[in-house]
């Protein structure tokens, strides 16, 4: 039986109702509710469960003409009003196996596999059509009713996390009013049982305009797909310093096989780029991390120059398989103790080779994205000796190095170096 997610006592991580920690390992499959058949849903969820993902991010009113193009079974989510406009206060639940019945079924299937569903009630083009198909159907005077209905419908489901926004900025007071109203409605509908956040525009964070909102339980950044070696850790570390303290994660980093800067002529992000973003984030104070593949989020079935493969093939790309080793590492010690701390480093690199460090009471992780040597200072962790090992983020194998005196400085060379030759140094106190 799945348990609701809560915020840990130190306001940094997720825990189940019984207090056990959960490291969010997410996948973006935005068009899940809109495009997949039941058979495809089972195929997708089984694959992601096998790969150790425990969160999927999906949109109910999705970007790809979701309002006017039926789902796999030809059903639409909303009825129209007397003026012929789609009405978010009138969900279409009539007949056999409605759009909403399909959403219900998917959420239950995820629940049976121990997977949380980070549900976006709508994509952002439905309230701010800066891009996308729209139309703009949400206003401050109808968003609350939609949120209340949605919250009540899923109030008893333990695997729901609400994600407002949807990759669009809050450019006007009306945009903010829409989000505020929807949040009020969701809270009223589900009685506040589920956590809630906001999915921001590319290069932005939910904290910019929403950090002090009571309904925002944790922050989400979108480091995005703009360039190689984008330092998402800078955004995450900044959010971690905010008061009141709230968990933070990167909900949309660079996707595997996504064109760099949205232009195929720049080449495509690969599995190394996804690992770099993931470990930079995880060792900079996050409560989890989301992976994404460019052909999976929109369920591509007709590959071309921009979406280069079928989504079912893309599920097995190397970056997707490697994410489980991030979760394995994060859960190998007491996650609730982990905090970023650069004091254990005697020196650091810059730019693409920046080495984030994080530690618990008697352990530490340092990520070397280029395989450069790590220079550590003794005395930061307790004990007389430190057990040092290299962790391979490509396969999850731990390679013991040596026992070090916990004093002075140590230069620890990585097993290999260069692009895609990233490693994680694991230090553990041996004598207390």
C-alpha positions as CSV (number, residue, x, y, z in Angstrom):
1,X,0.0,0.0,0.0
2,X,1.5,3.3,-1.1
3,X,1.7,6.2,1.4
4,X,1.2,9.9,0.9
5,X,4.3,12.0,0.5
6,X,5.1,14.5,3.2
7,X,7.9,17.0,3.8
8,X,10.7,15.9,6.2
9,X,11.1,17.6,9.6
10,X,14.2,19.4,8.4
11,X,12.2,20.8,5.4
12,X,14.7,19.4,2.8
13,X,13.4,16.0,1.6
14,X,10.3,13.9,1.0
15,X,9.2,11.2,3.5
16,X,6.4,8.7,3.5
17,X,3.7,9.0,6.3
18,X,5.8,6.6,8.4
19,X,8.8,8.9,8.2
20,X,11.0,6.8,5.8
21,X,12.8,9.0,3.2
22,X,12.0,9.0,-0.5
23,X,14.4,10.2,-3.2
24,X,12.3,11.5,-6.1
25,X,13.5,9.9,-9.3
26,X,11.2,11.3,-11.9
27,X,10.5,10.9,-15.6
28,X,8.7,13.3,-17.9
29,X,5.9,11.8,-20.0
30,X,3.8,14.9,-20.5
31,X,1.4,13.3,-23.0
32,X,0.7,10.1,-21.0
33,X,-3.0,10.8,-20.3
34,X,-3.7,12.2,-23.8
35,X,-2.0,9.7,-26.2
36,X,-1.4,6.3,-24.6
37,X,-3.6,3.3,-24.8
38,X,-4.0,1.0,-21.8
39,X,-1.6,-1.5,-23.3
40,X,1.0,1.2,-23.9
41,X,0.5,2.5,-20.3
42,X,1.3,-0.9,-18.9
43,X,4.4,-1.2,-21.2
44,X,5.6,2.2,-20.2
45,X,5.0,1.8,-16.4
46,X,6.6,-1.6,-16.3
47,X,9.7,-0.3,-18.0
48,X,10.1,2.7,-15.8
49,X,9.5,0.6,-12.7
50,X,12.2,-1.8,-13.9
51,X,14.5,1.2,-14.2
52,X,13.7,2.2,-10.6
53,X,11.8,5.4,-11.4
54,X,9.4,6.2,-8.6
55,X,7.7,9.4,-10.0
56,X,6.3,10.2,-13.4
57,X,5.3,13.7,-14.5
58,X,2.2,14.0,-16.8
59,X,-0.4,16.6,-17.8
60,X,-4.1,16.2,-17.8
61,X,-4.9,19.1,-20.3
62,X,-1.8,18.6,-22.4
63,X,-0.1,20.8,-25.0
64,X,-0.7,18.9,-28.2
65,X,-4.3,20.1,-29.0
66,X,-5.6,18.1,-26.1
67,X,-8.8,20.0,-25.8
68,X,-9.9,19.4,-29.4
69,X,-8.1,16.1,-30.2
70,X,-9.4,13.1,-28.4
71,X,-7.3,10.7,-26.4
72,X,-6.4,7.2,-27.7
73,X,-10.1,6.3,-27.3
74,X,-11.4,9.4,-28.9
75,X,-12.6,11.1,-25.7
76,X,-12.2,14.7,-24.9
77,X,-11.6,16.1,-21.4
78,X,-14.1,19.1,-21.4
79,X,-17.5,20.0,-22.6
80,X,-18.2,23.4,-24.4
81,X,-20.2,26.3,-23.0
82,X,-23.1,28.0,-24.7
83,X,-20.6,30.1,-26.7
84,X,-18.9,27.0,-28.1
85,X,-15.7,27.4,-25.9
86,X,-14.2,24.6,-23.9
87,X,-15.3,25.0,-20.3
88,X,-12.9,23.8,-17.5
89,X,-15.8,23.8,-15.1
90,X,-17.6,21.2,-17.2
91,X,-15.5,18.0,-17.4
92,X,-16.9,15.5,-19.9
93,X,-17.6,12.4,-17.8
94,X,-20.5,11.0,-19.8
95,X,-20.7,7.6,-21.5
96,X,-18.5,4.6,-21.2
97,X,-14.8,5.1,-20.4
98,X,-14.5,8.8,-20.5
99,X,-11.3,10.8,-20.7
100,X,-11.4,11.0,-16.9
101,X,-12.0,7.2,-16.5
102,X,-8.7,6.7,-18.5
103,X,-6.9,9.2,-16.1
104,X,-8.3,7.3,-13.1
105,X,-7.1,4.0,-14.6
106,X,-3.6,5.2,-15.2
107,X,-3.2,6.6,-11.7
108,X,-4.3,3.3,-10.3
109,X,-1.9,1.4,-12.5
110,X,1.0,3.6,-11.3
111,X,-0.1,3.1,-7.8
112,X,0.0,-0.7,-8.2
113,X,3.7,-0.4,-9.2
114,X,4.7,2.0,-6.4
115,X,5.0,5.0,-8.7
116,X,3.9,8.5,-7.7
117,X,2.2,10.7,-10.4
118,X,3.2,14.4,-10.4
119,X,0.0,15.6,-12.1
120,X,-0.2,18.9,-14.0
121,X,-3.9,19.9,-14.0
122,X,-3.1,21.8,-17.3
123,X,-0.3,22.9,-19.5
124,X,0.6,26.6,-19.2
125,X,-0.7,27.5,-22.7
126,X,-4.2,27.2,-21.3
127,X,-3.7,30.3,-19.3
128,X,-0.7,32.0,-21.0
129,X,-0.4,31.2,-24.7
130,X,3.0,32.7,-25.2
131,X,3.5,29.5,-27.3
132,X,1.6,26.3,-27.8
133,X,-1.9,25.6,-29.1
134,X,-4.0,26.9,-26.3
135,X,-6.7,28.1,-26.2
136,X,-6.5,30.2,-23.0
137,X,-9.5,28.8,-21.2
138,X,-8.5,29.6,-17.6
139,X,-9.4,32.8,-15.7
140,X,-9.2,33.7,-12.1
141,X,-13.0,33.2,-11.9
142,X,-13.0,29.6,-13.2
143,X,-9.7,28.0,-12.2
144,X,-10.7,27.4,-8.6
145,X,-13.8,25.4,-9.6
146,X,-11.7,23.2,-11.8
147,X,-9.1,22.7,-9.1
148,X,-11.8,21.9,-6.5
149,X,-13.3,19.2,-8.8
150,X,-10.0,17.7,-9.6
151,X,-8.8,17.7,-6.0
152,X,-12.0,16.0,-4.8
153,X,-11.8,13.4,-7.6
154,X,-8.4,12.2,-6.5
155,X,-8.4,13.1,-2.8
156,X,-8.1,9.4,-1.8
157,X,-5.3,8.5,-4.1
158,X,-2.0,8.3,-2.1
159,X,0.3,8.6,-5.2
160,X,-0.7,12.1,-6.3
161,X,1.5,15.2,-6.3
162,X,0.0,18.4,-7.8
163,X,2.2,20.5,-10.1
164,X,0.7,23.8,-11.2
165,X,2.0,26.0,-14.0
166,X,3.2,24.1,-17.0
167,X,6.2,25.7,-18.6
168,X,4.8,29.1,-19.0
169,X,5.8,32.3,-17.2
170,X,3.5,34.3,-14.9
171,X,3.7,37.5,-16.9
172,X,0.7,39.3,-15.6
173,X,-1.3,39.6,-12.4
174,X,-4.1,37.5,-14.1
175,X,-1.7,34.6,-14.7
176,X,-0.8,34.7,-11.0
177,X,-4.4,34.9,-10.0
178,X,-5.2,31.8,-12.1
179,X,-2.6,29.8,-10.4
180,X,-3.6,31.0,-6.9
181,X,-7.2,30.2,-7.6
182,X,-6.4,26.7,-8.9
183,X,-4.2,26.0,-5.8
184,X,-7.1,27.1,-3.5
185,X,-9.4,24.8,-5.4
186,X,-7.1,21.8,-5.2
187,X,-6.5,22.4,-1.5
188,X,-10.2,22.6,-0.8
189,X,-11.0,19.6,-3.0
190,X,-8.4,17.1,-1.5
191,X,-8.3,18.6,2.0
192,X,-4.6,19.4,1.7
193,X,-3.6,15.7,1.5
194,X,-1.3,16.1,-1.4
195,X,1.9,18.0,-1.9
196,X,1.9,20.9,-4.4
197,X,4.5,22.7,-6.5
198,X,4.8,24.8,-9.7
199,X,6.5,23.9,-13.0
200,X,8.2,27.1,-14.2
201,X,9.3,28.3,-17.6
202,X,12.8,27.4,-18.9
203,X,15.7,28.8,-16.9
204,X,13.4,29.8,-14.1
205,X,12.4,28.6,-10.6
206,X,9.1,28.5,-8.8
207,X,10.7,30.5,-6.0
208,X,10.9,33.7,-8.0
209,X,7.2,34.6,-7.5
210,X,5.8,31.8,-5.4
211,X,8.3,30.9,-2.6
212,X,6.3,32.4,0.2
213,X,2.9,31.0,-0.9
214,X,1.5,28.7,1.8
215,X,0.3,26.2,-0.9
216,X,3.8,25.8,-2.4
217,X,5.2,22.8,-0.5
218,X,8.5,22.6,-2.4
219,X,10.3,24.5,-5.2
220,X,10.9,23.3,-8.7
221,X,13.4,24.7,-11.2
222,X,13.6,24.1,-14.9
223,X,17.2,24.2,-15.9
224,X,16.1,23.5,-19.5
225,X,17.6,22.5,-22.8
226,X,19.5,25.6,-23.8
227,X,23.1,24.7,-23.7
228,X,25.8,22.2,-22.7
229,X,27.1,22.3,-19.2
230,X,24.4,24.6,-17.8
231,X,25.1,24.9,-14.1
232,X,21.8,23.9,-12.6
233,X,23.5,23.6,-9.2
234,X,23.7,27.4,-9.0
235,X,19.9,27.8,-9.2
236,X,19.4,24.9,-6.7
237,X,21.9,26.2,-4.2
238,X,20.2,29.6,-4.3
239,X,16.8,28.2,-3.6
240,X,18.1,26.1,-0.8
241,X,19.2,29.3,1.0
242,X,15.7,30.8,1.0
243,X,13.6,31.3,4.1
244,X,11.4,29.6,4.9
245,X,13.3,26.4,4.0
246,X,11.6,24.3,1.4
247,X,12.8,21.2,-0.6
248,X,13.9,21.9,-4.2
249,X,14.5,19.8,-7.3
250,X,15.2,20.2,-11.0
251,X,11.9,19.1,-12.6
252,X,13.0,19.6,-16.2
253,X,16.8,19.4,-17.0
254,X,18.4,18.8,-20.4
255,X,16.7,15.8,-22.0
256,X,18.5,12.9,-23.5
257,X,18.6,13.1,-27.3
258,X,17.2,16.7,-27.2
259,X,18.7,19.1,-29.7
260,X,21.2,21.4,-27.8
261,X,19.6,24.9,-27.8
262,X,16.6,23.4,-29.7
263,X,18.6,23.3,-32.9
264,X,19.7,19.9,-34.3
265,X,22.7,21.5,-36.0
266,X,24.1,22.0,-32.5
267,X,24.0,18.2,-31.8
268,X,22.1,16.4,-29.1
269,X,22.4,15.9,-25.4
270,X,23.5,12.4,-24.5
271,X,23.5,10.2,-21.5
272,X,26.6,12.0,-20.1
273,X,24.7,15.3,-20.1
274,X,21.8,13.8,-18.2
275,X,24.2,12.3,-15.6
276,X,26.0,15.6,-15.2
277,X,22.8,17.5,-14.6
278,X,21.6,14.8,-12.2
279,X,24.7,14.6,-10.0
280,X,25.2,18.3,-10.0
281,X,21.7,18.6,-8.7
282,X,21.6,15.8,-6.2
283,X,24.8,17.0,-4.5
284,X,23.6,20.6,-4.3
285,X,20.8,20.1,-1.8
286,X,17.9,18.7,-3.8
287,X,15.2,16.3,-2.7
288,X,15.4,14.4,-5.9
289,X,15.8,14.7,-9.7
290,X,13.8,14.3,-12.9
291,X,15.1,12.7,-16.0
292,X,13.6,13.2,-19.5
293,X,13.9,11.9,-23.0
294,X,13.0,14.1,-25.9
295,X,11.0,11.4,-27.8
296,X,9.3,10.1,-24.6
297,X,7.7,13.3,-23.3
298,X,5.6,13.7,-26.4
299,X,5.4,10.0,-27.3
300,X,6.9,10.3,-30.7
301,X,5.9,7.7,-33.3
302,X,7.2,9.3,-36.4
303,X,10.9,10.1,-36.0
304,X,12.4,13.1,-37.9
305,X,15.2,15.5,-37.5
306,X,13.9,17.1,-34.2
307,X,12.4,14.0,-32.5
308,X,14.9,11.4,-33.7
309,X,13.4,8.0,-32.5
310,X,10.2,6.2,-31.5
311,X,9.3,6.6,-27.9
312,X,9.2,2.9,-27.1
313,X,12.8,2.5,-28.4
314,X,13.8,5.7,-26.4
315,X,12.7,4.1,-23.1
316,X,15.9,2.0,-23.3
317,X,18.4,4.8,-23.9
318,X,21.4,4.6,-21.7
319,X,20.6,7.7,-19.6
320,X,17.3,6.2,-18.6
321,X,19.0,3.0,-17.3
322,X,21.7,5.0,-15.5
323,X,19.4,7.1,-13.4
324,X,18.7,4.2,-11.1
325,X,22.3,4.4,-9.9
326,X,21.8,8.0,-8.8
327,X,18.9,6.8,-6.6
328,X,20.9,3.8,-5.4
329,X,23.7,6.1,-4.2
330,X,21.4,8.6,-2.6
331,X,19.6,5.8,-0.7
332,X,22.8,4.0,0.4
333,X,23.3,6.3,3.4
334,X,20.9,8.3,5.6
335,X,19.4,10.6,3.0
336,X,17.9,12.9,5.6
337,X,21.4,13.9,6.8
338,X,22.7,14.9,3.4
339,X,23.5,18.6,2.8
340,X,25.8,20.4,0.4
341,X,29.2,21.3,1.9
342,X,32.1,22.4,-0.2
343,X,34.4,22.7,2.9
344,X,35.6,19.1,2.4
345,X,37.3,20.2,-0.8
346,X,40.8,21.7,-0.7
347,X,40.3,23.1,-4.3
348,X,37.7,22.9,-7.0
349,X,37.4,23.2,-10.8
350,X,35.1,25.6,-12.6
351,X,32.6,25.4,-15.5
352,X,32.0,22.0,-16.9
353,X,34.3,20.3,-14.4
354,X,32.8,21.9,-11.2
355,X,32.8,19.3,-8.4
356,X,29.8,19.5,-6.0
357,X,30.2,18.0,-2.6
358,X,27.6,16.9,0.0
359,X,27.9,15.1,3.3
360,X,26.0,13.5,6.1
361,X,27.3,13.0,9.6
362,X,29.8,10.3,8.7
363,X,29.9,10.2,4.9
364,X,30.4,12.4,1.9
365,X,30.0,12.4,-1.9
366,X,32.0,14.5,-4.3
367,X,31.1,14.3,-8.0
368,X,33.9,14.8,-10.6
369,X,32.1,15.3,-13.9
370,X,35.3,15.3,-16.0
371,X,37.2,12.7,-14.0
372,X,39.6,15.3,-12.7
373,X,41.4,14.5,-9.4
374,X,39.5,15.4,-6.2
375,X,41.4,17.3,-3.5
376,X,40.0,16.7,-0.1
377,X,40.7,18.2,3.4
378,X,40.8,15.9,6.4
379,X,39.0,16.6,9.6
380,X,35.6,17.6,8.1
381,X,34.1,14.2,8.8
382,X,34.6,12.5,12.2
383,X,37.0,9.7,12.9
384,X,40.7,9.0,12.4
385,X,40.4,7.2,9.1
386,X,38.3,7.6,5.9
387,X,37.3,4.8,3.6
388,X,37.5,6.1,0.1
389,X,35.8,4.6,-3.0
390,X,35.0,5.6,-6.5
391,X,31.3,5.1,-7.6
392,X,30.7,4.6,-11.3
393,X,27.5,6.4,-12.3
394,X,27.3,4.4,-15.5
395,X,26.8,1.0,-13.8
396,X,26.5,1.6,-10.0
397,X,29.7,-0.3,-9.2
398,X,31.7,0.8,-6.2
399,X,35.5,0.6,-6.5
400,X,37.4,0.8,-3.1
401,X,40.6,2.8,-3.2
402,X,42.3,3.0,0.2
403,X,41.9,4.0,3.8
404,X,43.1,7.6,4.3
405,X,44.2,9.4,7.4
406,X,41.5,12.0,8.3
407,X,44.0,14.9,8.4
408,X,45.9,17.1,6.0
409,X,45.1,17.2,2.3
410,X,44.7,14.3,-0.1
411,X,44.8,14.2,-3.9
412,X,42.6,11.3,-5.2
413,X,42.9,10.6,-8.9
414,X,39.9,9.3,-10.7
415,X,40.0,5.9,-12.6
416,X,39.6,7.8,-15.9
417,X,39.2,11.3,-17.2
418,X,37.6,13.2,-20.1
419,X,34.1,14.0,-21.3
420,X,31.7,11.2,-20.2
421,X,34.3,9.9,-17.7
422,X,32.5,11.1,-14.6
423,X,32.9,9.6,-11.2
424,X,31.6,10.0,-7.6
425,X,34.1,9.9,-4.7
426,X,32.5,8.3,-1.7
427,X,34.1,8.9,1.7
428,X,33.0,7.1,4.9
429,X,34.3,7.6,8.5
430,X,35.8,4.4,9.8
431,X,36.6,5.2,13.4
432,X,34.3,7.3,15.5
